[in-house]
Amino acid sequence: MLAGDERTTRACRLILEELELAVDVVRETATALRWLARARYDLVVCAPPPAAPATLAFRLRRVAPATRIVMLTAAEPALVQDLADLGVEVSPPLLDVNALMERLLRTRA
């Protein structure tokens, strides 16, 4: 998990652990990219800076072409489509725990 604000990070971590997923949390993009290059992750959850979701999505996808990526970000419809074209799912940053749990539950199946 590439962490955003502390509250969202804590909530996401609890959800992922409830789904019996091991969770690694990093705070820097460079660290996340290094870890992705060295290990096989089934899922990456990230909260990018508002100005850079497309850049972050591209960098993550380039390093981990088969990994499921869920990005917690507010995005315009055109950006959501661009991210979808990269195979990146978008979830609103205002955390709806039930919606996020339902979305991430598919990873465990």
N, CA, C and O atoms as a GROMACS GRO file, in nm:
protein
  436
    1MET      N    1   0.084  -0.116   0.000
    1MET     CA    2   0.000   0.000   0.000
    1MET      C    3   0.089   0.123   0.000
    1MET      O    4   0.178   0.137   0.084
    2LEU      N    5   0.064   0.212  -0.094
    2LEU     CA    6   0.133   0.340  -0.099
    2LEU      C    7   0.045   0.438  -0.024
    2LEU      O    8  -0.062   0.477  -0.073
    3ALA      N    9   0.088   0.479   0.094
    3ALA     CA   10   0.005   0.551   0.189
    3ALA      C   11  -0.024   0.694   0.149
    3ALA      O   12   0.059   0.763   0.089
    4GLY      N   13  -0.144   0.735   0.183
    4GLY     CA   14  -0.184   0.875   0.172
    4GLY      C   15  -0.192   0.931   0.313
    4GLY      O   16  -0.097   0.918   0.390
    5ASP      N   17  -0.305   0.993   0.346
    5ASP     CA   18  -0.318   1.047   0.481
    5ASP      C   19  -0.332   0.933   0.582
    5ASP      O   20  -0.368   0.820   0.546
    6GLU      N   21  -0.303   0.963   0.706
    6GLU     CA   22  -0.295   0.860   0.810
    6GLU      C   23  -0.428   0.788   0.833
    6GLU      O   24  -0.430   0.666   0.851
    7ARG      N   25  -0.537   0.861   0.832
    7ARG     CA   26  -0.669   0.799   0.856
    7ARG      C   27  -0.704   0.699   0.746
    7ARG      O   28  -0.747   0.588   0.775
    8THR      N   29  -0.685   0.739   0.622
    8THR     CA   30  -0.714   0.650   0.510
    8THR      C   31  -0.622   0.529   0.513
    8THR      O   32  -0.665   0.417   0.488
    9THR      N   33  -0.496   0.552   0.542
    9THR     CA   34  -0.399   0.441   0.549
    9THR      C   35  -0.441   0.340   0.655
    9THR      O   36  -0.441   0.220   0.629
   10ARG      N   37  -0.477   0.388   0.772
   10ARG     CA   38  -0.518   0.299   0.880
   10ARG      C   39  -0.643   0.220   0.842
   10ARG      O   40  -0.649   0.099   0.865
   11ALA      N   41  -0.742   0.288   0.784
   11ALA     CA   42  -0.866   0.220   0.745
   11ALA      C   43  -0.840   0.115   0.638
   11ALA      O   44  -0.891   0.003   0.647
   12CYS      N   45  -0.762   0.150   0.537
   12CYS     CA   46  -0.732   0.054   0.430
   12CYS      C   47  -0.655  -0.066   0.484
   12CYS      O   48  -0.681  -0.180   0.447
   13ARG      N   49  -0.560  -0.038   0.570
   13ARG     CA   50  -0.481  -0.148   0.627
   13ARG      C   51  -0.572  -0.246   0.703
   13ARG      O   52  -0.558  -0.368   0.687
   14LEU      N   53  -0.663  -0.194   0.784
   14LEU     CA   54  -0.755  -0.280   0.858
   14LEU      C   55  -0.842  -0.362   0.764
   14LEU      O   56  -0.866  -0.481   0.788
   15ILE      N   57  -0.890  -0.300   0.658
   15ILE     CA   58  -0.973  -0.372   0.561
   15ILE      C   59  -0.892  -0.483   0.494
   15ILE      O   60  -0.939  -0.596   0.484
   16LEU      N   61  -0.773  -0.451   0.449
   16LEU     CA   62  -0.690  -0.551   0.382
   16LEU      C   63  -0.655  -0.666   0.476
   16LEU      O   64  -0.656  -0.782   0.434
   17GLU      N   65  -0.625  -0.635   0.600
   17GLU     CA   66  -0.595  -0.741   0.697
   17GLU      C   67  -0.718  -0.825   0.726
   17GLU      O   68  -0.707  -0.946   0.746
   18GLU      N   69  -0.835  -0.762   0.731
   18GLU     CA   70  -0.960  -0.836   0.751
   18GLU      C   71  -0.984  -0.935   0.637
   18GLU      O   72  -1.043  -1.040   0.656
   19LEU      N   73  -0.936  -0.900   0.519
   19LEU     CA   74  -0.947  -0.988   0.402
   19LEU      C   75  -0.835  -1.092   0.398
   19LEU      O   76  -0.819  -1.165   0.301
   20GLU      N   77  -0.758  -1.096   0.507
   20GLU     CA   78  -0.648  -1.191   0.523
   20GLU      C   79  -0.537  -1.171   0.420
   20GLU      O   80  -0.474  -1.266   0.374
   21LEU      N   81  -0.515  -1.045   0.384
   21LEU     CA   82  -0.406  -1.010   0.295
   21LEU      C   83  -0.290  -0.956   0.378
   21LEU      O   84  -0.312  -0.880   0.473
   22ALA      N   85  -0.169  -0.994   0.344
   22ALA     CA   86  -0.052  -0.934   0.408
   22ALA      C   87  -0.039  -0.792   0.355
   22ALA      O   88  -0.064  -0.767   0.237
   23VAL      N   89   0.000  -0.700   0.440
   23VAL     CA   90   0.003  -0.559   0.401
   23VAL      C   91   0.142  -0.500   0.427
   23VAL      O   92   0.194  -0.508   0.538
   24ASP      N   93   0.199  -0.441   0.324
   24ASP     CA   94   0.320  -0.361   0.336
   24ASP      C   95   0.278  -0.217   0.309
   24ASP      O   96   0.207  -0.190   0.212
   25VAL      N   97   0.322  -0.125   0.392
   25VAL     CA   98   0.287   0.016   0.375
   25VAL      C   99   0.414   0.095   0.350
   25VAL      O  100   0.511   0.085   0.425
   26VAL      N  101   0.414   0.174   0.243
   26VAL     CA  102   0.524   0.264   0.215
   26VAL      C  103   0.468   0.405   0.195
   26VAL      O  104   0.351   0.422   0.162
   27ARG      N  105   0.552   0.503   0.216
   27ARG     CA  106   0.507   0.642   0.206
   27ARG      C  107   0.568   0.715   0.086
   27ARG      O  108   0.524   0.825   0.053
   28GLU      N  109   0.666   0.656   0.022
   28GLU     CA  110   0.732   0.723  -0.089
   28GLU      C  111   0.716   0.641  -0.216
   28GLU      O  112   0.727   0.519  -0.215
   29THR      N  113   0.689   0.710  -0.325
   29THR     CA  114   0.669   0.643  -0.453
   29THR      C  115   0.792   0.563  -0.494
   29THR      O  116   0.779   0.450  -0.542
   30ALA      N  117   0.910   0.619  -0.477
   30ALA     CA  118   1.032   0.548  -0.518
   30ALA      C  119   1.046   0.416  -0.444
   30ALA      O  120   1.086   0.316  -0.503
   31THR      N  121   1.014   0.415  -0.316
   31THR     CA  122   1.020   0.292  -0.237
   31THR      C  123   0.918   0.191  -0.288
   31THR      O  124   0.949   0.073  -0.304
   32ALA      N  125   0.797   0.238  -0.314
   32ALA     CA  126   0.693   0.149  -0.366
   32ALA      C  127   0.736   0.086  -0.499
   32ALA      O  128   0.716  -0.034  -0.520
   33LEU      N  129   0.794   0.164  -0.585
   33LEU     CA  130   0.838   0.112  -0.715
   33LEU      C  131   0.948   0.009  -0.699
   33LEU      O  132   0.949  -0.092  -0.770
   34ARG      N  133   1.042   0.033  -0.608
   34ARG     CA  134   1.148  -0.066  -0.582
   34ARG      C  135   1.089  -0.196  -0.530
   34ARG      O  136   1.128  -0.304  -0.574
   35TRP      N  137   0.996  -0.187  -0.435
   35TRP     CA  138   0.935  -0.308  -0.379
   35TRP      C  139   0.857  -0.383  -0.486
   35TRP      O  140   0.863  -0.506  -0.493
   36LEU      N  141   0.783  -0.310  -0.569
   36LEU     CA  142   0.706  -0.374  -0.676
   36LEU      C  143   0.796  -0.445  -0.775
   36LEU      O  144   0.760  -0.550  -0.828
   37ALA      N  145   0.911  -0.388  -0.800
   37ALA     CA  146   1.005  -0.450  -0.895
   37ALA      C  147   1.065  -0.579  -0.839
   37ALA      O  148   1.106  -0.666  -0.916
   38ARG      N  149   1.071  -0.591  -0.707
   38ARG     CA  150   1.137  -0.706  -0.645
   38ARG      C  151   1.042  -0.815  -0.598
   38ARG      O  152   1.084  -0.930  -0.581
   39ALA      N  153   0.917  -0.783  -0.577
   39ALA     CA  154   0.823  -0.881  -0.520
   39ALA      C  155   0.696  -0.885  -0.604
   39ALA      O  156   0.663  -0.790  -0.675
   40ARG      N  157   0.625  -0.995  -0.593
   40ARG     CA  158   0.499  -1.009  -0.665
   40ARG      C  159   0.385  -0.973  -0.570
   40ARG      O  160   0.359  -1.045  -0.473
   41TYR      N  161   0.319  -0.864  -0.597
   41TYR     CA  162   0.204  -0.822  -0.518
   41TYR      C  163   0.077  -0.848  -0.597
   41TYR      O  164   0.072  -0.824  -0.718
   42ASP      N  165  -0.025  -0.899  -0.529
   42ASP     CA  166  -0.154  -0.920  -0.594
   42ASP      C  167  -0.231  -0.790  -0.608
   42ASP      O  168  -0.312  -0.775  -0.699
   43LEU      N  169  -0.206  -0.697  -0.517
   43LEU     CA  170  -0.284  -0.575  -0.511
   43LEU      C  171  -0.198  -0.460  -0.461
   43LEU      O  172  -0.118  -0.475  -0.369
   44VAL      N  173  -0.216  -0.344  -0.524
   44VAL     CA  174  -0.156  -0.220  -0.475
   44VAL      C  175  -0.270  -0.122  -0.455
   44VAL      O  176  -0.350  -0.098  -0.546
   45VAL      N  177  -0.278  -0.066  -0.335
   45VAL     CA  178  -0.374   0.040  -0.305
   45VAL      C  179  -0.292   0.165  -0.282
   45VAL      O  180  -0.196   0.164  -0.205
   46CYS      N  181  -0.330   0.273  -0.349
   46CYS     CA  182  -0.252   0.396  -0.333
   46CYS      C  183  -0.342   0.518  -0.330
   46CYS      O  184  -0.451   0.519  -0.387
   47ALA      N  185  -0.292   0.620  -0.264
   47ALA     CA  186  -0.360   0.749  -0.257
   47ALA      C  187  -0.261   0.853  -0.309
   47ALA      O  188  -0.181   0.907  -0.232
   48PRO      N  189  -0.267   0.882  -0.438
   48PRO     CA  190  -0.168   0.973  -0.497
   48PRO      C  191  -0.194   1.119  -0.462
   48PRO      O  192  -0.305   1.155  -0.423
   49PRO      N  193  -0.091   1.202  -0.478
   49PRO     CA  194  -0.114   1.346  -0.464
   49PRO      C  195  -0.215   1.389  -0.571
   49PRO      O  196  -0.214   1.334  -0.681
   50PRO      N  197  -0.301   1.486  -0.541
   50PRO     CA  198  -0.406   1.525  -0.636
   50PRO      C  199  -0.355   1.562  -0.775
   50PRO      O  200  -0.426   1.544  -0.873
   51ALA      N  201  -0.233   1.614  -0.785
   51ALA     CA  202  -0.183   1.660  -0.914
   51ALA      C  203  -0.119   1.550  -0.997
   51ALA      O  204  -0.085   1.573  -1.113
   52ALA      N  205  -0.103   1.429  -0.941
   52ALA     CA  206  -0.021   1.331  -1.013
   52ALA      C  207  -0.079   1.190  -1.026
   52ALA      O  208   0.000   1.096  -1.035
   53PRO      N  209  -0.210   1.169  -1.027
   53PRO     CA  210  -0.258   1.031  -1.034
   53PRO      C  211  -0.220   0.959  -1.163
   53PRO      O  212  -0.187   0.840  -1.159
   54ALA      N  213  -0.224   1.027  -1.276
   54ALA     CA  214  -0.192   0.960  -1.402
   54ALA      C  215  -0.045   0.920  -1.408
   54ALA      O  216  -0.012   0.810  -1.453
   55THR      N  217   0.042   1.008  -1.364
   55THR     CA  218   0.185   0.977  -1.363
   55THR      C  219   0.215   0.860  -1.271
   55THR      O  220   0.290   0.769  -1.308
   56LEU      N  221   0.157   0.861  -1.152
   56LEU     CA  222   0.178   0.751  -1.059
   56LEU      C  223   0.124   0.621  -1.116
   56LEU      O  224   0.190   0.517  -1.108
   57ALA      N  225   0.005   0.625  -1.173
   57ALA     CA  226  -0.054   0.504  -1.231
   57ALA      C  227   0.035   0.446  -1.341
   57ALA      O  228   0.056   0.325  -1.346
   58PHE      N  229   0.086   0.532  -1.427
   58PHE     CA  230   0.173   0.486  -1.535
   58PHE      C  231   0.299   0.421  -1.480
   58PHE      O  232   0.341   0.315  -1.527
   59ARG      N  233   0.359   0.484  -1.379
   59ARG     CA  234   0.483   0.429  -1.321
   59ARG      C  235   0.458   0.295  -1.252
   59ARG      O  236   0.537   0.202  -1.266
   60LEU      N  237   0.348   0.285  -1.177
   60LEU     CA  238   0.314   0.159  -1.111
   60LEU      C  239   0.288   0.049  -1.214
   60LEU      O  240   0.336  -0.063  -1.201
   61ARG      N  241   0.211   0.083  -1.316
   61ARG     CA  242   0.175  -0.016  -1.418
   61ARG      C  243   0.298  -0.064  -1.494
   61ARG      O  244   0.308  -0.182  -1.528
   62ARG      N  245   0.390   0.026  -1.522
   62ARG     CA  246   0.511  -0.011  -1.595
   62ARG      C  247   0.594  -0.112  -1.515
   62ARG      O  248   0.650  -0.205  -1.573
   63VAL      N  249   0.602  -0.094  -1.384
   63VAL     CA  250   0.681  -0.183  -1.300
   63VAL      C  251   0.606  -0.313  -1.269
   63VAL      O  252   0.668  -0.418  -1.254
   64ALA      N  253   0.473  -0.305  -1.260
   64ALA     CA  254   0.393  -0.422  -1.222
   64ALA      C  255   0.277  -0.440  -1.319
   64ALA      O  256   0.163  -0.408  -1.285
   65PRO      N  257   0.304  -0.491  -1.439
   65PRO     CA  258   0.200  -0.498  -1.541
   65PRO      C  259   0.081  -0.588  -1.509
   65PRO      O  260  -0.027  -0.568  -1.563
   66ALA      N  261   0.098  -0.686  -1.421
   66ALA     CA  262  -0.011  -0.779  -1.392
   66ALA      C  263  -0.077  -0.756  -1.256
   66ALA      O  264  -0.172  -0.826  -1.221
   67THR      N  265  -0.029  -0.660  -1.180
   67THR     CA  266  -0.080  -0.635  -1.046
   67THR      C  267  -0.208  -0.552  -1.051
   67THR      O  268  -0.217  -0.457  -1.129
   68ARG      N  269  -0.305  -0.589  -0.968
   68ARG     CA  270  -0.427  -0.509  -0.957
   68ARG      C  271  -0.394  -0.382  -0.880
   68ARG      O  272  -0.333  -0.388  -0.773
   69ILE      N  273  -0.433  -0.268  -0.935
   69ILE     CA  274  -0.405  -0.138  -0.873
   69ILE      C  275  -0.538  -0.067  -0.847
   69ILE      O  276  -0.619  -0.050  -0.938
   70VAL      N  277  -0.557  -0.026  -0.722
   70VAL     CA  278  -0.674   0.054  -0.685
   70VAL      C  279  -0.622   0.188  -0.634
   70VAL      O  280  -0.543   0.193  -0.539
   71MET      N  281  -0.667   0.294  -0.697
   71MET     CA  282  -0.621   0.428  -0.664
   71MET      C  283  -0.733   0.504  -0.595
   71MET      O  284  -0.843   0.516  -0.649
   72LEU      N  285  -0.706   0.555  -0.476
   72LEU     CA  286  -0.802   0.635  -0.401
   72LEU      C  287  -0.781   0.781  -0.439
   72LEU      O  288  -0.690   0.847  -0.389
   73THR      N  289  -0.865   0.830  -0.529
   73THR     CA  290  -0.846   0.966  -0.578
   73THR      C  291  -0.976   1.022  -0.633
   73THR      O  292  -1.061   0.948  -0.683
   74ALA      N  293  -0.991   1.152  -0.623
   74ALA     CA  294  -1.102   1.221  -0.688
   74ALA      C  295  -1.053   1.253  -0.829
   74ALA      O  296  -0.950   1.317  -0.846
   75ALA      N  297  -1.126   1.209  -0.928
   75ALA     CA  298  -1.079   1.228  -1.065
   75ALA      C  299  -1.196   1.264  -1.156
   75ALA      O  300  -1.308   1.218  -1.138
   76GLU      N  301  -1.166   1.347  -1.253
   76GLU     CA  302  -1.263   1.381  -1.356
   76GLU      C  303  -1.290   1.257  -1.441
   76GLU      O  304  -1.204   1.170  -1.451
   77PRO      N  305  -1.408   1.248  -1.503
   77PRO     CA  306  -1.440   1.129  -1.583
   77PRO      C  307  -1.336   1.095  -1.689
   77PRO      O  308  -1.308   0.977  -1.712
   78ALA      N  309  -1.278   1.195  -1.753
   78ALA     CA  310  -1.176   1.166  -1.856
   78ALA      C  311  -1.054   1.100  -1.794
   78ALA      O  312  -0.996   1.009  -1.853
   79LEU      N  313  -1.013   1.146  -1.676
   79LEU     CA  314  -0.899   1.086  -1.608
   79LEU      C  315  -0.932   0.945  -1.560
   79LEU      O  316  -0.848   0.855  -1.569
   80VAL      N  317  -1.053   0.926  -1.510
   80VAL     CA  318  -1.095   0.791  -1.469
   80VAL      C  319  -1.084   0.696  -1.587
   80VAL      O  320  -1.039   0.583  -1.572
   81GLN      N  321  -1.124   0.742  -1.706
   81GLN     CA  322  -1.114   0.657  -1.825
   81GLN      C  323  -0.969   0.631  -1.862
   81GLN      O  324  -0.933   0.518  -1.897
   82ASP      N  325  -0.884   0.733  -1.854
   82ASP     CA  326  -0.742   0.713  -1.882
   82ASP      C  327  -0.681   0.612  -1.786
   82ASP      O  328  -0.603   0.526  -1.827
   83LEU      N  329  -0.716   0.622  -1.658
   83LEU     CA  330  -0.666   0.527  -1.559
   83LEU      C  331  -0.719   0.387  -1.587
   83LEU      O  332  -0.645   0.289  -1.576
   84ALA      N  333  -0.846   0.378  -1.624
   84ALA     CA  334  -0.904   0.247  -1.658
   84ALA      C  335  -0.831   0.186  -1.778
   84ALA      O  336  -0.810   0.065  -1.783
   85ASP      N  337  -0.793   0.269  -1.874
   85ASP     CA  338  -0.718   0.220  -1.990
   85ASP      C  339  -0.583   0.162  -1.950
   85ASP      O  340  -0.530   0.074  -2.018
   86LEU      N  341  -0.528   0.211  -1.838
   86LEU     CA  342  -0.403   0.156  -1.784
   86LEU      C  343  -0.428   0.035  -1.695
   86LEU      O  344  -0.334  -0.027  -1.645
   87GLY      N  345  -0.556   0.001  -1.675
   87GLY     CA  346  -0.589  -0.110  -1.587
   87GLY      C  347  -0.587  -0.072  -1.440
   87GLY      O  348  -0.561  -0.156  -1.354
   88VAL      N  349  -0.613   0.055  -1.412
   88VAL     CA  350  -0.613   0.105  -1.275
   88VAL      C  351  -0.757   0.138  -1.235
   88VAL      O  352  -0.825   0.214  -1.305
   89GLU      N  353  -0.801   0.082  -1.124
   89GLU     CA  354  -0.935   0.111  -1.072
   89GLU      C  355  -0.929   0.237  -0.987
   89GLU      O  356  -0.829   0.264  -0.920
   90VAL      N  357  -1.036   0.315  -0.991
   90VAL     CA  358  -1.043   0.438  -0.914
   90VAL      C  359  -1.155   0.426  -0.811
   90VAL      O  360  -1.266   0.385  -0.842
   91SER      N  361  -1.122   0.463  -0.688
   91SER     CA  362  -1.220   0.467  -0.580
   91SER      C  363  -1.212   0.605  -0.518
   91SER      O  364  -1.102   0.658  -0.501
   92PRO      N  365  -1.325   0.665  -0.485
   92PRO     CA  366  -1.322   0.800  -0.427
   92PRO      C  367  -1.239   0.804  -0.300
   92PRO      O  368  -1.238   0.708  -0.223
   93PRO      N  369  -1.168   0.915  -0.276
   93PRO     CA  370  -1.082   0.925  -0.159
   93PRO      C  371  -1.159   0.938  -0.028
   93PRO      O  372  -1.104   0.906   0.078
   94LEU      N  373  -1.284   0.985  -0.032
   94LEU     CA  374  -1.363   0.988   0.090
   94LEU      C  375  -1.404   0.845   0.116
   94LEU      O  376  -1.494   0.791   0.051
   95LEU      N  377  -1.340   0.786   0.210
   95LEU     CA  378  -1.344   0.642   0.229
   95LEU      C  379  -1.481   0.593   0.274
   95LEU      O  380  -1.526   0.623   0.384
   96ASP      N  381  -1.547   0.518   0.187
   96ASP     CA  382  -1.667   0.443   0.221
   96ASP      C  383  -1.618   0.302   0.248
   96ASP      O  384  -1.592   0.225   0.156
   97VAL      N  385  -1.607   0.268   0.376
   97VAL     CA  386  -1.546   0.142   0.415
   97VAL      C  387  -1.617   0.023   0.351
   97VAL      O  388  -1.552  -0.070   0.305
   98ASN      N  389  -1.750   0.025   0.349
   98ASN     CA  390  -1.823  -0.088   0.291
   98ASN      C  391  -1.796  -0.102   0.142
   98ASN      O  392  -1.777  -0.214   0.092
   99ALA      N  393  -1.795   0.009   0.070
   99ALA     CA  394  -1.768   0.003  -0.074
   99ALA      C  395  -1.626  -0.045  -0.101
   99ALA      O  396  -1.605  -0.126  -0.192
  100LEU      N  397  -1.530   0.003  -0.023
  100LEU     CA  398  -1.392  -0.040  -0.044
  100LEU      C  399  -1.376  -0.187  -0.009
  100LEU      O  400  -1.306  -0.260  -0.080
  101MET      N  401  -1.440  -0.232   0.097
  101MET     CA  402  -1.434  -0.373   0.136
  101MET      C  403  -1.490  -0.460   0.023
  101MET      O  404  -1.430  -0.562  -0.013
  102GLU      N  405  -1.602  -0.421  -0.033
  102GLU     CA  406  -1.662  -0.497  -0.142
  102GLU      C  407  -1.570  -0.500  -0.264
  102GLU      O  408  -1.555  -0.604  -0.328
  103ARG      N  409  -1.509  -0.388  -0.297
  103ARG     CA  410  -1.418  -0.380  -0.412
  103ARG      C  411  -1.296  -0.468  -0.391
  103ARG      O  412  -1.256  -0.542  -0.481
  104LEU      N  413  -1.238  -0.462  -0.272
  104LEU     CA  414  -1.116  -0.537  -0.246
  104LEU      C  415  -1.142  -0.685  -0.221
  104LEU      O  416  -1.051  -0.767  -0.236
  105LEU      N  417  -1.261  -0.720  -0.184
  105LEU     CA  418  -1.296  -0.860  -0.159
  105LEU      C  419  -1.269  -0.946  -0.283
  105LEU      O  420  -1.238  -1.064  -0.270
  106ARG      N  421  -1.281  -0.887  -0.400
  106ARG     CA  422  -1.255  -0.960  -0.525
  106ARG      C  423  -1.111  -1.008  -0.534
  106ARG      O  424  -1.083  -1.105  -0.604
  107THR      N  425  -1.019  -0.942  -0.465
  107THR     CA  426  -0.878  -0.982  -0.469
  107THR      C  427  -0.859  -1.116  -0.401
  107THR      O  428  -0.777  -1.197  -0.444
  108ARG      N  429  -0.933  -1.139  -0.295
  108ARG     CA  430  -0.916  -1.261  -0.217
  108ARG      C  431  -0.972  -1.382  -0.289
  108ARG      O  432  -0.926  -1.494  -0.266
  109ALA      N  433  -1.069  -1.363  -0.374
  109ALA     CA  434  -1.137  -1.476  -0.441
  109ALA      C  435  -1.048  -1.547  -0.540
  109ALA      O  436  -1.091  -1.643  -0.604
   0.00000   0.00000   0.00000
